[in-house]
Amino acid sequence: MGNKTALLTLDTLELRARLASGAVSALEVTEACLDRIAARNEAVQAWAWIDPEFARDQARRLDTHRKAGRPLGALHGLPVGVKDVIDTAKLPTENGCALDAGRVPLQDAFVVERLKQAGAVILGKTVTTELAFMQSGKTRNPHNPEHTPGGSSSGSAAAVADLQVPFAIGTQTGGSVIRPASYCGVTGFKPSFGAIPRRGVLMQSPSLDTVGVFARSPLDAALLAEALFGYDPQDSATSPAPLPHLLDVARTDPPVKPLFALIKPPGWADADPQLHAAFAELAEALGDQVFEAELPAAFDQAAALREQINFAEMARCYYRYSRDGMDQLGPRTREAMDKGANILARDYLAALDWRAVFGAAMDEVFERCDAILCPAATGPAPLGLEFTGNAIFNGLWTMLGTPAITIPAFTAENGLPMGLQLVGPCGQDARLLRNAHWFTRWLDDARG
């Protein structure tokens, strides 16, 4: 058991190298994950569906593939958790919703196809909140089960944080990757809008929905995300373009030390005082590598505008749920769908127009810095399991489609993690990952 546990604490890139060389087998790594899940599942409850023998069978086939001397994929033998709003052929995908109980898709989502092509082991389906919204699921924060893990990608964040799987896939429409990553103390990466195709992913808001990843470091996030980036003619948000070399760029040193723009976004005044203190200390430690940038007053309405887009599109995309069994949905989901159904077309279209206005203002900030530095959440994970937390610090970046990444930088007085967030310009995902990797090394050095 000790050797298996040691596998789970290895840097994922080191683990990948050992898998490729045959120093460790895919089956050994999968067994280590399964043992950890068996020991911790009752406490954390990160999985919506898992079949140990199915996972073992994939691992055995991958080991046979390697022993035959055949080419290995970028994720060969690495187990991955998949959020239960992402279709997996012949495996349950129930969207955290009673109305979808027993649903088994016939085809894989684009990202699952990519995982299989890259040689990953589909370990299982991770818990999502109901229809990827705010009605809590069963998952608990692995650092303290009395606190929320966040949402909606709760199972993905908690599974990675608890060393049950090296990395996992989630989705974000408001703050569903960045916030749970902050609460659970892992790296969450939300790429630029349209970077990862969404075919086969539950669509809540076509203008906002973004596939993201959870990992233990920016380099690990780059490894997984690179395997998922691409073009799919069935997703109009994507476009044909050369694939970025996320991992190679992330590994390199920036040509000069990065300059960060510290932003205290709308909602800052209501954030936990511990977060205020942590950011003040961080700014002091960074010295001339950070400057404070203020957002125009118009940004105060960004959260409400993003919500209008989200709810209006949610009412449309989830119409079949309201038609077939609205009374079986949770109160938070019903309330959002009711609000969305009553949003006027003029207000919805006007909210979409505001993205260009906000984007132009942010372009001016990005001209002065390498990345924006801001909180990933309003503080540590809230006590209780009914509320998945406040996404006020995340929704703006989702609305603008900019890439963002959580770095677990701080610890609250109660021992729970608090993350910071780096944000980059649209399409500059590799550069953001490089700056995030630089930042994690700087943090390690600063801590001694």
Backbone hydrogen bonds, N-H to C=O, Kabsch-Sander energy under -0.5 kcal/mol:
donor,donor_aa,acceptor,acceptor_aa,energy
5,T,1,M,-2.4
6,A,2,G,-2.0
7,L,3,N,-1.4
8,L,4,K,-1.1
9,T,5,T,-0.8
9,T,6,A,-0.7
10,L,6,A,-0.5
10,L,7,L,-0.9
15,L,11,D,-2.6
16,R,12,T,-2.6
17,A,13,L,-1.9
18,R,14,E,-2.2
19,L,15,L,-2.3
20,A,16,R,-2.4
21,S,17,A,-2.0
22,G,18,R,-1.1
23,A,18,R,-1.3
24,V,18,R,-1.3
29,V,25,S,-1.9
30,T,26,A,-2.5
31,E,27,L,-2.7
32,A,28,E,-2.0
33,C,29,V,-2.0
34,L,30,T,-2.6
35,D,31,E,-2.6
36,R,32,A,-2.0
37,I,33,C,-2.5
38,A,34,L,-2.5
39,A,35,D,-1.9
40,R,36,R,-1.8
41,N,37,I,-2.7
43,A,40,R,-0.5
44,V,40,R,-2.4
45,Q,41,N,-1.9
48,A,125,K,-2.8
49,W,125,K,-1.8
54,F,51,D,-0.5
55,A,51,D,-2.0
56,R,52,P,-2.6
57,D,53,E,-2.3
58,Q,54,F,-1.7
59,A,55,A,-2.1
60,R,56,R,-2.7
61,R,57,D,-2.1
62,L,58,Q,-2.1
63,D,59,A,-2.2
64,T,60,R,-2.3
65,H,61,R,-2.1
66,R,62,L,-2.1
67,K,63,D,-2.5
68,A,64,T,-1.5
69,G,66,R,-2.2
70,R,65,H,-1.6
75,L,118,A,-2.1
76,H,73,G,-1.6
77,G,119,G,-2.6
78,L,75,L,-2.4
80,V,121,V,-2.7
81,G,167,F,-1.6
82,V,124,G,-2.2
83,K,169,I,-1.1
84,D,126,T,-2.2
85,V,83,K,-0.8
86,I,83,K,-2.0
87,D,85,V,-0.5
87,D,200,G,-3.0
90,K,105,P,-3.0
91,L,88,T,-2.1
93,T,103,R,-2.2
95,N,84,D,-1.9
97,C,94,E,-2.3
100,D,97,C,-1.5
101,A,98,A,-1.4
103,R,100,D,-2.2
109,A,87,D,-2.4
110,F,199,R,-2.0
113,E,109,A,-2.3
114,R,110,F,-2.2
115,L,111,V,-2.1
116,K,112,V,-2.3
117,Q,113,E,-2.4
118,A,114,R,-2.0
119,G,116,K,-1.3
120,A,115,L,-2.5
121,V,78,L,-2.0
122,I,120,A,-0.6
123,L,80,V,-1.9
123,L,121,V,-1.4
124,G,80,V,-0.8
125,K,49,W,-2.7
126,T,82,V,-2.2
127,V,46,A,-2.6
129,T,152,S,-1.3
130,E,135,Q,-2.0
131,L,95,N,-2.7
132,A,129,T,-2.3
133,F,130,E,-1.9
136,S,134,M,-0.8
136,S,386,E,-0.5
140,R,44,V,-2.5
141,N,147,H,-1.9
144,N,141,N,-0.8
147,H,144,N,-2.4
148,T,382,P,-1.9
148,T,384,G,-0.7
151,G,388,T,-0.5
153,S,176,S,-1.1
154,S,152,S,-1.5
155,G,127,V,-2.2
156,S,127,V,-0.6
157,A,153,S,-2.0
158,A,154,S,-2.4
159,A,155,G,-2.4
160,V,156,S,-1.7
161,A,157,A,-2.3
162,D,158,A,-2.0
163,L,160,V,-1.5
164,Q,159,A,-2.6
165,V,159,A,-0.8
167,F,79,P,-0.8
168,A,214,F,-1.8
169,I,81,G,-2.5
170,G,212,G,-2.5
172,Q,210,T,-2.8
179,R,175,G,-2.0
181,A,177,V,-1.7
182,S,178,I,-1.8
183,Y,179,R,-2.6
184,C,180,P,-2.3
185,G,181,A,-1.2
186,V,181,A,-2.3
187,T,215,A,-2.2
188,G,186,V,-0.5
189,F,213,V,-2.8
190,K,188,G,-0.5
190,K,404,A,-2.9
193,F,401,G,-1.9
195,A,192,S,-2.3
201,V,198,R,-2.4
202,L,85,V,-2.8
204,Q,202,L,-0.7
208,L,205,S,-2.3
209,D,205,S,-3.2
210,T,172,Q,-1.7
212,G,170,G,-2.2
213,V,189,F,-2.2
214,F,168,A,-2.9
215,A,187,T,-2.6
221,A,217,S,-2.3
222,A,218,P,-2.3
223,L,219,L,-2.2
224,L,220,D,-2.1
225,A,221,A,-2.9
226,E,222,A,-2.4
227,A,223,L,-0.9
227,A,224,L,-0.6
228,L,224,L,-0.6
228,L,225,A,-1.5
229,F,225,A,-1.7
230,G,195,A,-2.0
235,D,232,D,-2.5
236,S,234,Q,-0.5
238,T,235,D,-1.9
246,L,244,P,-1.5
249,V,245,H,-2.3
250,A,246,L,-2.6
251,R,247,L,-1.8
252,T,248,D,-0.7
252,T,249,V,-1.1
260,F,289,Q,-3.0
261,A,371,A,-2.0
262,L,260,F,-0.7
262,L,291,F,-3.0
263,I,261,A,-0.6
263,I,373,L,-2.5
268,W,265,P,-2.0
270,D,267,G,-1.1
271,A,268,W,-1.7
272,D,378,T,-3.1
275,L,272,D,-1.3
276,H,272,D,-1.6
277,A,273,P,-2.5
278,A,274,Q,-2.3
279,F,275,L,-2.4
280,A,276,H,-2.0
281,E,277,A,-2.2
282,L,278,A,-2.2
283,A,279,F,-2.6
284,E,280,A,-1.9
285,A,281,E,-2.3
286,L,282,L,-2.3
287,G,283,A,-1.4
289,Q,286,L,-1.7
290,V,287,G,-1.3
291,F,260,F,-2.0
293,A,262,L,-2.5
299,F,296,P,-2.0
300,D,297,A,-2.1
301,Q,298,A,-1.6
302,A,299,F,-1.6
305,L,301,Q,-2.2
306,R,302,A,-2.9
307,E,303,A,-2.1
308,Q,304,A,-1.9
309,I,305,L,-2.0
310,N,306,R,-2.7
311,F,307,E,-3.2
312,A,308,Q,-2.3
313,E,309,I,-2.1
314,M,310,N,-2.3
315,A,311,F,-2.4
316,R,312,A,-1.2
317,C,313,E,-3.1
318,Y,314,M,-2.7
319,Y,316,R,-1.3
321,Y,318,Y,-1.0
322,S,318,Y,-1.6
323,R,319,Y,-2.3
324,D,320,R,-2.3
325,G,321,Y,-1.7
326,M,322,S,-0.8
328,Q,325,G,-2.1
329,L,326,M,-1.6
334,R,330,G,-2.4
335,E,331,P,-2.4
336,A,332,R,-1.9
337,M,333,T,-2.2
338,D,334,R,-2.5
339,K,335,E,-2.4
340,G,336,A,-2.5
341,A,337,M,-2.1
342,N,338,D,-0.7
342,N,339,K,-1.0
343,I,340,G,-1.2
348,Y,344,L,-2.2
349,L,345,A,-2.7
350,A,346,R,-2.0
351,A,347,D,-2.1
352,L,348,Y,-1.8
353,D,349,L,-1.8
354,W,350,A,-1.4
355,R,352,L,-1.2
356,A,353,D,-1.1
357,V,353,D,-0.9
358,F,354,W,-2.7
359,G,355,R,-2.6
360,A,356,A,-2.0
361,A,357,V,-1.6
362,M,358,F,-2.2
363,D,359,G,-2.0
364,E,360,A,-1.2
365,V,361,A,-1.0
366,F,362,M,-2.7
367,E,363,D,-1.5
368,R,365,V,-1.7
369,C,366,F,-0.7
370,D,259,L,-3.4
371,A,259,L,-1.2
372,I,423,V,-2.9
373,L,261,A,-2.8
374,C,421,Q,-2.4
376,A,419,G,-1.8
377,A,419,G,-0.6
384,G,146,E,-3.1
388,T,386,E,-0.5
394,N,391,A,-2.1
395,G,391,A,-2.1
397,W,394,N,-0.6
398,T,394,N,-1.6
399,M,395,G,-2.7
400,L,396,L,-1.9
401,G,397,W,-0.9
402,T,397,W,-1.4
404,A,190,K,-2.7
405,I,422,L,-2.3
406,T,188,G,-2.8
407,I,420,L,-2.7
409,A,407,I,-1.4
409,A,418,M,-0.7
410,F,418,M,-2.6
412,A,416,L,-3.3
415,G,412,A,-2.1
418,M,410,F,-2.2
420,L,407,I,-2.4
421,Q,374,C,-3.6
422,L,405,I,-2.4
423,V,372,I,-2.1
424,G,403,P,-2.2
428,Q,425,P,-2.1
432,L,428,Q,-2.1
433,L,429,D,-2.5
434,R,430,A,-2.1
435,N,431,R,-2.3
436,A,432,L,-2.5
437,H,433,L,-2.4
438,W,434,R,-2.4
439,F,435,N,-2.3
440,T,436,A,-2.3
441,R,437,H,-1.9
442,W,438,W,-2.4
443,L,439,F,-2.7
444,D,440,T,-2.2
445,D,441,R,-2.3
446,A,442,W,-2.6
447,R,443,L,-2.1
448,G,444,D,-0.7
448,G,445,D,-0.7
